[in-house]
Structures are given as C-alpha cells and as structure tokens.
Amino acid sequence: MATVSVRMDKALFDAAAREGKAEFRSAAQQINFWAKVGRNALANPDLPIEFVRDILIAKEQPTEPFTFEA
C-alpha cells in the first residue's frame, strides 16, 4: 500500500491513536478505518452507520471456506 503524508488536527490524530489502541490498530490504520466507514456510510445513506461499521469489521476477519458435512 502506498503512503501519503497529510496534515491533520493533532486532536484528531490523538483520538485515532487512543481508539486505535483499543481496536489493535495504529493511529493511521484507525484513520483509514474511519475514512472507509464515512465513505461507505455516505454512499449508503439508508443504512445505519453501525451496520456499515460492522460490515467493514467483518470483512477484515479471516474466514475459512465453508464445507458441508452430511
């Protein structure tokens, strides 16, 4: 993944660092997550933001292929 330097409010960065730590993300990863949630929430205004957030978290989880046992 390419990186880009941006200027941002220190309070926002500090909040991302705090929340990211609780979610085992770096501050940069937390800001990226917030951006994805916001972008997807704006693209789907009919969905509750919590639903959008939960879908994005679920997509990050590793999955195993489903096998049907009879």
C-alpha positions as CSV (number, residue, x, y, z in Angstrom):
1,M,0.0,0.0,0.0
2,A,1.3,3.4,-0.9
3,T,1.5,6.0,1.8
4,V,0.9,9.8,1.6
5,S,1.7,12.4,4.2
6,V,-1.1,14.7,5.2
7,R,-1.6,17.5,7.7
8,M,-4.4,17.0,10.2
9,D,-5.6,18.3,13.5
10,K,-3.5,16.9,16.4
11,A,-6.6,16.2,18.4
12,L,-8.0,14.0,15.6
13,F,-4.7,12.1,15.4
14,D,-4.6,11.7,19.2
15,A,-8.2,10.4,19.2
16,A,-7.3,7.9,16.5
17,A,-4.3,6.7,18.5
18,R,-6.5,6.2,21.6
19,E,-9.3,4.4,19.7
20,G,-6.9,2.5,17.5
21,K,-5.1,1.1,20.5
22,A,-8.4,-0.3,21.9
23,E,-9.0,-1.9,18.5
24,F,-5.4,-3.1,18.0
25,R,-4.9,-0.6,15.1
26,S,-2.3,2.1,14.7
27,A,-3.4,5.7,14.5
28,A,-3.0,5.6,10.7
29,Q,-5.0,2.4,10.5
30,Q,-7.8,3.9,12.6
31,I,-8.0,7.0,10.5
32,N,-8.2,4.8,7.4
33,F,-10.9,2.8,9.0
34,W,-12.9,5.9,9.9
35,A,-12.5,7.1,6.3
36,K,-13.8,3.8,5.0
37,V,-16.8,3.9,7.4
38,G,-17.6,7.5,6.4
39,R,-17.2,6.9,2.7
40,N,-19.4,3.8,2.8
41,A,-22.0,5.5,5.1
42,L,-22.3,8.4,2.6
43,A,-22.6,6.0,-0.3
44,N,-25.4,4.1,1.6
45,P,-27.4,6.7,3.5
46,D,-30.3,4.3,4.0
47,L,-28.1,2.0,6.2
48,P,-27.4,2.7,9.9
49,I,-23.8,3.7,10.4
50,E,-23.3,0.9,13.0
51,F,-24.3,-1.6,10.3
52,V,-21.8,-0.1,7.9
53,R,-19.1,-0.3,10.6
54,D,-19.9,-3.9,11.5
55,I,-19.8,-5.0,7.9
56,L,-16.4,-3.4,7.4
57,I,-15.1,-5.1,10.6
58,A,-16.5,-8.4,9.5
59,K,-14.8,-8.1,6.1
60,E,-11.4,-7.8,7.9
61,Q,-11.9,-11.0,9.8
62,P,-10.1,-14.1,8.3
63,T,-12.6,-16.7,7.1
64,E,-12.3,-20.4,6.3
65,P,-14.0,-22.0,3.3
66,F,-17.4,-23.5,4.2
67,T,-17.6,-27.3,3.9
68,F,-20.9,-29.1,4.1
69,E,-20.9,-32.3,6.1
70,A,-23.8,-34.7,5.6
